Structures are given as structure tokens and as C-alpha cells.
Amino acid sequence: MKPRVVYSPKYEVDYGEHAFSTDKFRLAAEAAKSFAVLVEPEEPLREALLLVHSPDWVEKLMTGVLSPADISRLELPFSPEIARAHRLAAGGTLLAARHALETGVGLHAGGGAHHAFRDHGEGYCAVNDIAFAIIKLRAEGMIETAAVIDLDVHQGNGTAAIFEMDPDTFTFSMHQHGLYPEIRRRSSLDVELVAGTGDAEYYDKLKHGLRAVMEFKPDLVIYQSGVDVWQKDRLGGLNLTERGVLERDAAVHEVCRVYRVPVAVTLGGGYGPTPEDTARLHAATLKLFAR
């Protein structure tokens, strides 16, 4: 049976002239058809979203109506259609996490909104799908402990804040120093990299971080696999080659396999020269974990 990749065509919404192109989700999903079956997620109910987000923020997410201050902090236009796309992505990561608990690996051609806080959105992220999946599965008694491996070029400040006082969730973020967000929140383990860091140094630091994650003995890992670490990314400043990005993914895949920890993959950031460039890297990540 082919692996499953979670995806909804409703992820693709029009933001106008914007750095964040949702075309990449469709393009990555289309590429995934060669090695996987696409399955669509269900939109979470209001009550489920309240497990991770505040009542006021959930109300805004349900209506798609934000204040000018909300939109400024989110850095995205907003509408009911866009709000639905973000809610669906949370359902997508939850479904991928269920697949991971079932088969060892879950794949989501979307998600990774690690800048969303309990009571607001930031940095293109409205619903923290990573936190939502963990907290929902814990509420169902499916898991006790969880870990987040966040290798996006930007620090996962929203995820770190949500789990800051949670001893049952280990958050590991390895990211570039001096980039967004201006104000960081403390993860269980933060590793900052200087601009220009290349494949060898990156891989060396990653090994130590992954060892710390496995020492925590999580029941589930959610991997935020942002490809904005690539040397040609428009918003990042690291110097990983395409091969280096794939070797990074392989390291996460291998450590989860060796320690027999289920892992759900989310895409996260990626702002290559074209949506096709970004989607190619995302699809390579999904294919590696699908093997």
C-alpha cells in the first residue's frame, strides 16, 4: 500500500503580491502523487481549537474577521476563505500525526505554523497546528509525551511559548541568529546558527540536538521541516545546499527510526526564487520520509 500524504486543495488561497505563496502546497502535493496517495483532512471543530487557542482568537479564526492590529502582526491579509485554509491545515497535521502513530510516519503537505500563539497569530501563522495535534492527541489519551523538532530557519516562538510550562513536551528549535522573530521565546533547546552556516557545521550541531530529543523519550515527534534553510531562500541566510537539506531530513528520519518514535512531518517555511523551487525541496522531504 502506498504511503499517505495529507493535503487539501483549499490550502491554496490568494494572498496577492506576497512573499508567502500557497502554490507550493499544491505543487508539492502533485509531486507526491508519484509515491503516495493524497488524503484530505477534516476541519477541526471550534471546541477542538479551544484546546490550544484562546476563545477570543478562536472566534476570530472561525469568522475570518481580524482587527487591523491582528492583521499587522499576522502579516497576511485575512478572509473567511483564508481562515478556513489555516483551520484545515491544523486538521491536516492532526491527521498526519494519527498516521504516524498508526504506521510510524505521517506526512503533511502543509502545516508547520510555528509562530502562532495561544491568543494571536504572527509571521504568516494563524493556527498552531503543531501544538494543536499534540494537545488534541494527549486529550484523547493517545500520547503522553511529545517532542517538536523545528528546523525552519526562523525560531518557533509560538510553539515554544505554548509549551513553555509543559514538562511533557520537548521543543527543539535550530534556527538562524538575528532573523525574525525579533523577540524569541525559550524552547526546551534552542540552537542558533550564524548566517552562512553550511552543510557540515549544520549537520554537526543537528546531531547533538537530535540526541537531546531522543533522551526525552517522546511518544511522538512532530517535525517542522522548513526548507528556508536552503542557500537560495529569499528570507533566510544559511548556506545549505539541496543535498544538505535532504541530509538534514535524513538525519531526523533515521533517528526516529532507530529509536522507534513515530514522526509526523509538516512543511513549514520556504521562500525560494520560485514556488516550483520551494515545492521541489518540500516534495523531496516528503519522499524521503515515505520510503
SULNORGI-V940005 format. One record per residue. RES is the residue in one letter. PHI is phi in degrees with one decimal (NA if undefined). OMEGA is omega in radians with two decimals (* if undefined). Layout:
# SULNORGI-V940005
[[RES;PHI;OMEGA] [RES;PHI;OMEGA]]
This chain:
# SULNORGI-V940005
[[M;NA;-3.14] [K;-68.1;3.01] [P;-62.4;3.12] [R;-106.5;3.00] [V;-119.1;-3.14] [V;-80.4;-3.13] [Y;-164.6;3.00] [S;-127.5;3.04] [P;-58.5;-3.13] [K;-74.9;3.01] [Y;-66.5;-3.07] [E;-83.9;3.14] [V;-128.8;-3.06] [D;-94.0;3.06] [Y;-96.8;-3.07] [G;74.8;3.10] [E;-75.3;-3.03] [H;-148.3;3.14] [A;-63.9;-3.10] [F;-92.7;-3.12] [S;-104.1;3.11] [T;-79.5;3.04] [D;-56.6;-3.04] [K;-62.0;3.13] [F;-64.7;3.13] [R;-63.0;-3.11] [L;-64.6;3.10] [A;-65.7;3.14] [A;-65.9;3.11] [E;-62.8;3.10] [A;-65.5;-3.11] [A;-69.0;-3.13] [K;-61.4;-3.12] [S;-75.1;-3.11] [F;-133.8;-3.07] [A;-150.8;3.04] [V;-103.1;3.12] [L;-83.9;3.08] [V;-128.1;-3.08] [E;-95.3;3.12] [P;-84.7;3.00] [E;-101.0;3.11] [E;-75.2;3.13] [P;-65.4;3.04] [L;-74.0;3.10] [R;-53.1;-3.09] [E;-61.0;3.13] [A;-70.0;3.13] [L;-62.9;3.13] [L;-68.1;3.06] [L;-66.0;-3.04] [V;-119.7;-3.09] [H;-117.3;-3.09] [S;-70.1;-3.14] [P;-56.5;-3.12] [D;-64.7;-3.13] [W;-70.0;3.10] [V;-62.6;3.11] [E;-60.2;3.11] [K;-66.6;3.12] [L;-66.9;-3.13] [M;-75.5;-3.11] [T;-90.4;-3.08] [G;76.3;-3.12] [V;-112.3;-3.14] [L;-116.1;3.05] [S;-76.6;3.06] [P;-56.1;3.12] [A;-66.6;3.09] [D;-59.6;-3.10] [I;-65.7;3.12] [S;-62.3;-3.12] [R;-73.3;3.12] [L;-71.8;-3.14] [E;64.0;3.07] [L;-139.0;2.90] [P;-65.8;-3.10] [F;-140.6;-3.12] [S;-162.5;3.07] [P;-56.3;3.13] [E;-65.1;3.13] [I;-67.8;3.11] [A;-59.7;3.12] [R;-62.2;3.13] [A;-60.1;-3.14] [H;-70.4;3.09] [R;-65.9;3.12] [L;-61.2;3.13] [A;-62.7;3.07] [A;-64.8;3.05] [G;-63.0;3.12] [G;-66.0;3.12] [T;-69.1;3.07] [L;-61.3;3.14] [L;-65.1;3.10] [A;-62.3;3.10] [A;-66.4;3.07] [R;-64.1;3.08] [H;-60.3;-3.14] [A;-62.1;3.12] [L;-65.8;-3.12] [E;-81.3;-2.99] [T;-120.7;-3.10] [G;108.2;-3.13] [V;-139.4;3.01] [G;-124.7;-3.03] [L;-125.6;-3.14] [H;-128.6;3.06] [A;-84.4;-3.11] [G;169.0;3.05] [G;76.3;-3.11] [G;90.3;-3.05] [A;-81.2;-2.95] [H;-83.0;3.09] [H;-95.4;-3.13] [A;-79.9;3.12] [F;-98.5;3.12] [R;-59.3;-2.97] [D;-116.6;3.08] [H;-167.3;3.04] [G;-104.7;3.08] [E;-146.3;2.91] [G;46.3;3.09] [Y;74.3;-3.04] [C;-117.1;-3.11] [A;-104.0;-3.14] [V;-122.3;-3.14] [N;-81.2;-3.09] [D;-64.3;3.13] [I;-64.5;3.13] [A;-64.7;-3.13] [F;-58.8;-3.11] [A;-62.1;-3.12] [I;-63.8;-3.06] [I;-68.3;3.12] [K;-66.6;3.14] [L;-66.1;3.09] [R;-67.8;3.11] [A;-62.7;3.12] [E;-82.8;-3.11] [G;78.8;-3.12] [M;-79.5;3.11] [I;-139.4;2.98] [E;-112.7;-3.13] [T;-112.0;3.13] [A;-149.7;3.06] [A;-135.7;3.05] [V;-113.4;3.00] [I;-104.9;-3.02] [D;-112.7;-3.08] [L;-112.8;2.95] [D;-61.1;-3.13] [V;-69.3;3.13] [H;-103.9;3.13] [Q;-64.9;3.12] [G;-82.6;-3.01] [N;-66.9;-3.14] [G;-65.8;3.11] [T;-62.1;3.12] [A;-59.6;-3.12] [A;-66.3;-3.11] [I;-62.8;-3.08] [F;-101.8;-3.04] [E;-55.8;-3.09] [M;-107.0;-3.08] [D;-105.3;-3.10] [P;-72.3;-3.09] [D;-97.3;3.11] [T;-128.7;3.12] [F;-103.5;3.13] [T;-110.4;3.12] [F;-118.6;3.12] [S;-124.6;3.05] [M;-117.2;-2.91] [H;-152.0;-3.11] [Q;-83.9;3.07] [H;-68.1;2.99] [G;85.5;3.09] [L;-93.3;2.98] [Y;-54.2;0.03] [P;-84.9;-3.13] [E;-64.5;3.09] [I;-104.8;-3.13] [R;-90.8;2.97] [R;-113.6;-3.00] [R;-76.0;2.99] [S;-83.6;3.02] [S;-59.7;3.06] [L;-145.0;3.05] [D;-114.0;3.05] [V;-122.8;-3.13] [E;-101.0;-3.10] [L;-117.0;3.11] [V;-77.6;3.08] [A;-55.7;3.13] [G;91.0;3.11] [T;-56.2;-3.09] [G;-105.4;-2.98] [D;-57.0;-3.00] [A;-64.4;-3.12] [E;-65.4;3.12] [Y;-59.7;-3.09] [Y;-62.8;-3.14] [D;-62.5;3.13] [K;-70.0;-3.14] [L;-63.2;-3.12] [K;-56.2;-3.14] [H;-66.8;3.12] [G;-64.9;-3.14] [L;-65.0;3.09] [R;-63.0;3.12] [A;-64.1;3.11] [V;-61.2;-3.09] [M;-70.5;3.07] [E;-65.9;3.10] [F;-73.3;3.13] [K;58.4;-3.14] [P;-74.0;3.03] [D;-80.1;-3.09] [L;-153.9;2.98] [V;-113.4;2.92] [I;-110.9;-3.05] [Y;-104.3;3.03] [Q;-90.8;-2.91] [S;-103.8;-3.12] [G;-46.9;-3.13] [V;-98.2;3.08] [D;-76.2;2.96] [V;-80.4;-3.12] [W;-63.7;-3.03] [Q;-64.2;-3.13] [K;-100.8;-3.14] [D;-67.2;-3.08] [R;-78.4;-3.11] [L;-108.4;3.14] [G;-109.0;-3.13] [G;-135.8;3.06] [L;-82.9;-3.00] [N;-126.6;3.11] [L;-76.4;3.03] [T;-76.8;3.06] [E;-59.8;3.10] [R;-64.8;3.13] [G;-64.2;3.10] [V;-62.4;-3.13] [L;-69.1;3.08] [E;-66.7;3.03] [R;-59.2;3.13] [D;-61.0;-3.12] [A;-62.6;3.12] [A;-64.6;3.10] [V;-65.9;3.13] [H;-57.4;-3.06] [E;-68.1;-3.10] [V;-67.5;3.08] [C;-68.3;3.10] [R;-66.8;-3.09] [V;-63.1;-3.12] [Y;-89.5;3.08] [R;56.5;3.09] [V;-107.0;3.08] [P;-59.7;-3.10] [V;-132.8;3.04] [A;-108.4;-3.06] [V;-100.4;2.98] [T;-117.0;-3.01] [L;-79.4;-3.08] [G;72.3;-3.00] [G;-80.1;3.10] [G;172.7;-3.02] [Y;-137.0;-3.12] [G;-69.9;-3.14] [P;-55.5;3.09] [T;-138.5;3.03] [P;-58.6;3.12] [E;-64.2;3.10] [D;-62.2;-3.12] [T;-63.2;-3.12] [A;-62.9;3.11] [R;-60.8;3.12] [L;-68.2;3.10] [H;-60.3;-3.13] [A;-62.8;3.11] [A;-63.9;3.07] [T;-61.2;-3.13] [L;-61.1;-3.12] [K;-65.4;3.14] [L;-62.4;-3.12] [F;-74.4;-3.12] [A;-79.3;-3.03] [R;-73.1;*]]
